[in-house]
Amino acid sequence: MLLTQDEGVKSFISNLTAQLSEWLEAGKLQRVVLVVMSKATNEVLERWNFSIETDSEVVEKGVSREKSDKEIMREIQAIMRQIASSITYLPCLDEPCVFDVLAYTDKDVAVPFTWIESDPKLIANPQMVKLHSFDTKIHKVDTLVSYKNDEWDEQ
């Protein structure tokens, strides 16, 4: 795992996580997508899709649902292990890359002026791998990675 030393990236991630947390707690966030693109061409190489289902009774009515932190952490760790092991099947990114984050929210949500509308940044004819899900009893998160089909796979 790598940690950034770039203050601009640190600030971006800090602002991003604060905004995503706000939308998540309000039950207004349905999906977060991390997109990895070629720096030279902006071609989408990988698309990490985290679909979020929120228990509306918990958010709107304050209904309590219990699941131990230990159990939640175990599920998140399973996803982290799967993500870390994805290097065994994802094509090598042998060019400089950039990333972006897409947030799919309710239509009525207030969006900060620093955020802009975006196309979905899809990959034509992608390979897809579904990863483990996790459930906090408030949010259920399904994970899917799509990546550019390697020409070698087609031969």
C-alpha angles and dihedrals in degrees: 000000000000129000122208122237092190110111092205092056091045090052092046092052093045092052091043095052092046092053094043090050091052092051092043094052090049091050091241100119120088103167144007120199125192110203123197113199139179108263091216100047106015087232110158109243101170134016118193108196121196110185114197127203114190124203099236093199090063094047099039103031103025093240110172120235119180130211123151120253087232092058092047091048091050090055093047091048089053090056091046090053090050091049091049091049092049089093086080092069108018116095115254112262098224098170134064110280139193129200138215134186124224121200120200109203140166111286093243096056120120109244121204115244090242090066120081135197113261140186113251092259094226127183119233111238095352130189108234133201122187113216130200120294127223132204126201092182086249098054131024114200123198117192130206130170121204122190139180112277107250113232089227090062091062096058 
